[in-house]
Amino acid sequence: MDLVNGHGRLVQALNARVYGNGTETLVLSHGFGSDQTVWHYILPCLAFYFKVVVFDLVFAGNVSPALYNPSKYSSYVSYAQDLQSLLDELKVTKSIYLGHSMSAMIGCIAATQRPDLFKQLILLGASPRYLNAEGYYGGFERSDVETVFQAIRQNFSGWVSNFAPKAIGVNDMAAIKEFERSLRRMKPDIALDVAKTVFLSDYREVLKQVRVPCIIIQAERDFVVPKSVAFYLETMIVGGYTKVEILETQGHFPHLTAFPLLLGVLKKVLQIDN
């Protein structure tokens, strides 16, 4: 199946759901290894104020593996095209988009191509490049990510058990188990392919093309994304208003482990404080 062609296909294929009946639309897009259920702590509150769209990225365990094409999804560009097509199917424009991890940059790419779809981007745990480079600290050396790829190839289950606690970043067993479950629902070959797409990505040049106001939310300590990357994003996104909000917590999943803190920041930046 071609995910881009055919009215309504993406809504069904990516399990898109809409909650709430606000006048503004808020789109929530998850990151690598999770699915739309990762928003369950903050969704009820946000749906009180907004019409909230959630969906699964094509690699998620709830999506048919037959829809995942390794060649097509070797870059974020196809994910961005899916996002645009999904919003078109839902007849959404001028949305507020909250993208976690890889979905933050997917949103940036989509916003450069279709700025009419986005009123504001909220980039949670975002990174345009995970590998270190001259003059840039992404947090990982090439040897680090090659070790990750090898671990996924050799013992996927063992890698999940090791990676999930590091990514969660705090001793929150419920969050660790939740992330482990969603990771394990991915087919190992798809998980490896997506991991390569993510950890070898470099979308620093895209940042200069973003013209939509951006809020960058980053945990104080994050195994996946160093805090310095948030300020790099702020410096590079010069086409519109940008602001960094640092959460006084640690880990890559504050929406699971520090959701009251995250909700407090979201209420402030979205101006929905009571």
C-alpha positions as CSV (number, residue, x, y, z in Angstrom):
1,M,0.0,0.0,0.0
2,D,1.1,3.5,-0.8
3,L,0.6,5.5,2.4
4,V,0.5,8.8,0.6
5,N,-2.2,8.1,-2.0
6,G,-5.9,7.7,-1.2
7,H,-8.2,9.8,1.0
8,G,-8.5,8.5,4.5
9,R,-5.8,5.8,4.2
10,L,-3.3,7.4,6.5
11,V,-5.9,8.0,9.2
12,Q,-6.7,4.3,9.2
13,A,-3.2,3.0,8.6
14,L,-1.5,5.1,11.3
15,N,-4.4,4.6,13.8
16,A,-5.0,8.3,14.0
17,R,-7.4,9.4,16.7
18,V,-8.9,12.8,17.7
19,Y,-9.8,13.7,21.3
20,G,-11.4,16.8,22.7
21,N,-13.4,19.5,20.8
22,G,-11.4,22.6,21.2
23,T,-11.2,25.2,18.5
24,E,-7.4,24.8,18.0
25,T,-5.7,21.5,17.0
26,L,-2.8,20.1,18.9
27,V,-0.9,17.3,17.2
28,L,1.2,14.9,19.3
29,S,3.8,12.8,17.6
30,H,5.9,10.1,19.4
31,G,9.5,9.1,19.0
32,F,11.5,6.0,18.3
33,G,10.4,2.8,20.0
34,S,7.1,4.2,21.4
35,D,3.6,4.7,20.0
36,Q,0.7,7.1,20.5
37,T,-0.1,5.6,24.0
38,V,3.1,7.3,25.3
39,W,1.0,10.5,25.7
40,H,-1.6,8.9,28.1
41,Y,-0.6,11.0,31.1
42,I,-0.9,14.4,29.5
43,L,-3.6,13.7,26.9
44,P,-6.7,14.1,29.1
45,C,-5.6,17.5,30.3
46,L,-4.6,18.8,26.8
47,A,-7.9,17.4,25.3
48,F,-9.8,19.7,27.7
49,Y,-8.3,22.7,25.9
50,F,-7.6,21.5,22.4
51,K,-8.7,19.1,19.7
52,V,-5.8,16.6,20.1
53,V,-4.6,14.4,17.3
54,V,-2.5,11.4,18.1
55,F,-1.2,8.7,15.7
56,D,1.4,6.0,15.3
57,L,4.5,6.4,13.2
58,V,4.8,3.7,10.5
59,F,7.3,1.6,12.5
60,A,5.2,1.3,15.6
61,G,4.0,-2.0,16.8
62,N,0.3,-1.2,16.2
63,V,0.9,-0.5,12.5
64,S,1.1,-3.3,9.9
65,P,4.7,-4.2,9.3
66,A,3.8,-4.5,5.6
67,L,3.5,-0.7,5.4
68,Y,7.1,-0.1,6.5
69,N,9.4,0.3,3.5
70,P,13.1,0.5,4.5
71,S,14.1,2.4,1.5
72,K,11.3,4.9,1.7
73,Y,11.8,5.5,5.4
74,S,15.6,5.8,5.3
75,S,15.2,9.5,6.0
76,Y,12.8,11.7,8.0
77,V,11.5,13.2,4.8
78,S,9.0,10.4,4.1
79,Y,7.8,10.6,7.7
80,A,7.3,14.4,7.2
81,Q,5.3,13.6,4.0
82,D,3.1,11.2,6.0
83,L,2.5,13.9,8.6
84,Q,1.5,16.4,6.0
85,S,-0.8,13.9,4.2
86,L,-2.4,12.9,7.5
87,L,-3.1,16.5,8.5
88,D,-4.6,17.1,5.0
89,E,-6.8,14.1,5.4
90,L,-8.0,15.4,8.7
91,K,-8.4,18.9,7.2
92,V,-6.1,20.4,9.8
93,T,-4.3,23.7,9.2
94,K,-2.4,26.0,11.6
95,S,-1.9,23.3,14.1
96,I,0.2,23.3,17.2
97,Y,2.6,20.4,16.8
98,L,4.4,18.7,19.7
99,G,7.0,16.2,18.5
100,H,9.1,14.1,20.8
101,S,12.7,13.0,19.9
102,M,12.8,12.1,16.1
103,S,9.3,13.5,15.6
104,A,10.6,17.0,16.6
105,M,12.8,17.1,13.5
106,I,10.1,15.4,11.4
107,G,7.9,18.4,12.4
108,C,10.6,20.9,11.4
109,I,11.0,19.3,8.0
110,A,7.2,19.3,7.5
111,A,7.0,22.9,8.5
112,T,9.6,24.0,6.0
113,Q,7.6,22.3,3.2
114,R,4.0,23.2,4.4
115,P,4.1,26.1,6.8
116,D,0.4,26.5,6.4
117,L,-0.1,23.4,8.5
118,F,1.6,24.7,11.5
119,K,1.1,27.6,13.9
120,Q,3.7,26.5,16.4
121,L,6.2,23.7,16.9
122,I,7.0,22.3,20.3
123,L,10.2,20.3,20.2
124,L,10.6,17.9,23.1
125,G,14.0,16.1,23.5
126,A,14.9,17.2,20.0
127,S,18.2,16.6,18.2
128,P,19.1,17.4,14.6
129,R,22.2,15.2,14.8
130,Y,23.1,12.6,17.4
131,L,26.7,12.1,16.3
132,N,29.5,14.4,17.4
133,A,31.0,16.5,14.7
134,E,33.6,19.3,14.5
135,G,32.1,22.2,16.5
136,Y,29.1,20.2,17.4
137,Y,28.3,17.9,20.4
138,G,25.5,15.5,19.7
139,G,26.4,13.1,22.5
140,F,27.5,10.0,20.6
141,E,30.6,8.9,18.7
142,R,30.2,6.7,15.6
143,S,31.6,3.7,17.6
144,D,28.8,4.2,20.2
145,V,26.0,3.9,17.7
146,E,27.7,1.0,15.9
147,T,27.7,-0.8,19.2
148,V,23.9,-0.1,19.5
149,F,23.3,-1.5,16.0
150,Q,25.4,-4.6,16.8
151,A,23.5,-5.2,20.0
152,I,20.1,-5.0,18.2
153,R,21.3,-7.4,15.6
154,Q,22.8,-10.0,18.0
155,N,20.3,-9.9,20.9
156,F,17.3,-7.6,20.4
157,S,15.6,-8.6,23.6
158,G,18.8,-8.0,25.6
159,W,19.3,-4.7,23.9
160,V,15.8,-3.6,24.9
161,S,16.4,-4.5,28.5
162,N,19.6,-2.5,28.5
163,F,18.4,0.5,26.5
164,A,15.1,1.2,28.1
165,P,16.3,2.1,31.6
166,K,19.0,4.4,30.1
167,A,16.5,6.2,27.9
168,I,14.0,6.6,30.7
169,G,16.8,7.9,32.9
170,V,15.2,7.6,36.3
171,N,14.3,4.7,38.5
172,D,10.7,4.6,37.4
173,M,9.9,1.0,36.9
174,A,6.4,1.7,35.4
175,A,7.9,3.9,32.8
176,I,10.8,1.5,32.0
177,K,8.4,-1.4,31.6
178,E,6.1,0.7,29.4
179,F,8.9,1.7,27.1
180,E,10.2,-1.9,27.1
181,R,6.8,-3.1,26.0
182,S,6.5,-0.7,23.1
183,L,10.1,-1.4,22.0
184,R,9.5,-5.2,22.0
185,R,6.4,-4.8,19.8
186,M,8.6,-3.6,17.0
187,K,10.0,-6.2,14.7
188,P,13.8,-6.4,15.3
189,D,14.7,-5.7,11.7
190,I,12.5,-2.6,11.6
191,A,13.9,-1.5,15.0
192,L,17.4,-1.7,13.6
193,D,16.5,0.1,10.4
194,V,14.8,2.9,12.3
195,A,17.7,3.2,14.8
196,K,20.1,3.7,11.9
197,T,17.8,6.3,10.4
198,V,17.7,8.2,13.7
199,F,21.3,7.9,15.0
200,L,22.9,8.6,11.7
201,S,20.7,11.5,10.8
202,D,21.9,15.0,10.3
203,Y,19.3,17.7,9.8
204,R,21.2,20.7,11.0
205,E,20.7,22.5,7.7
206,V,16.9,22.2,8.0
207,L,16.9,24.4,11.2
208,K,17.8,27.5,9.2
209,Q,14.7,27.0,7.0
210,V,12.2,26.8,9.9
211,R,9.9,29.9,9.9
212,V,7.4,28.7,12.5
213,P,7.7,29.8,16.2
214,C,9.3,27.1,18.2
215,I,9.4,26.1,21.9
216,I,12.3,23.8,22.7
217,I,11.7,21.6,25.8
218,Q,14.6,19.6,27.2
219,A,15.3,17.7,30.3
220,E,18.3,18.9,32.4
221,R,20.0,15.5,32.0
222,D,19.2,13.2,29.1
223,F,21.2,10.1,28.0
224,V,19.9,10.5,24.4
225,V,20.2,14.3,23.9
226,P,22.6,16.6,25.8
227,K,21.2,19.8,27.2
228,S,23.5,21.9,25.0
229,V,21.6,20.7,21.9
230,A,18.5,22.6,23.0
231,F,20.5,25.8,22.9
232,Y,22.1,24.9,19.6
233,L,18.5,24.5,18.2
234,E,17.6,27.9,19.6
235,T,20.7,29.5,18.0
236,M,20.1,27.9,14.6
237,I,16.3,28.4,14.2
238,V,16.5,32.1,13.3
239,G,13.5,32.4,11.1
240,G,10.9,32.7,13.9
241,Y,10.5,33.1,17.6
242,T,12.3,30.5,19.7
243,K,12.5,29.8,23.4
244,V,14.2,27.1,25.4
245,E,12.5,25.6,28.5
246,I,14.7,23.3,30.6
247,L,12.8,20.8,32.8
248,E,14.4,20.1,36.2
249,T,14.4,16.4,35.7
250,Q,16.4,13.7,33.9
251,G,15.7,11.2,31.2
252,H,14.4,11.3,27.6
253,F,10.7,10.7,28.4
254,P,9.5,13.4,30.7
255,H,6.0,12.8,29.4
256,L,6.2,9.5,31.3
257,T,8.4,10.3,34.2
258,A,7.8,14.0,35.0
259,F,4.4,14.7,33.3
260,P,3.2,17.2,35.9
261,L,6.4,19.3,35.3
262,L,5.9,19.0,31.5
263,L,2.2,19.9,31.8
264,G,3.2,23.0,33.8
265,V,5.5,24.2,31.0
266,L,3.0,23.3,28.3
267,K,0.2,25.2,30.1
268,K,2.5,28.2,30.3
269,V,3.7,28.2,26.7
270,L,0.3,27.4,25.3
271,Q,-1.2,30.1,27.6
272,I,-3.8,27.8,29.1
273,D,-3.1,28.5,32.7
274,N,-6.1,28.7,34.9
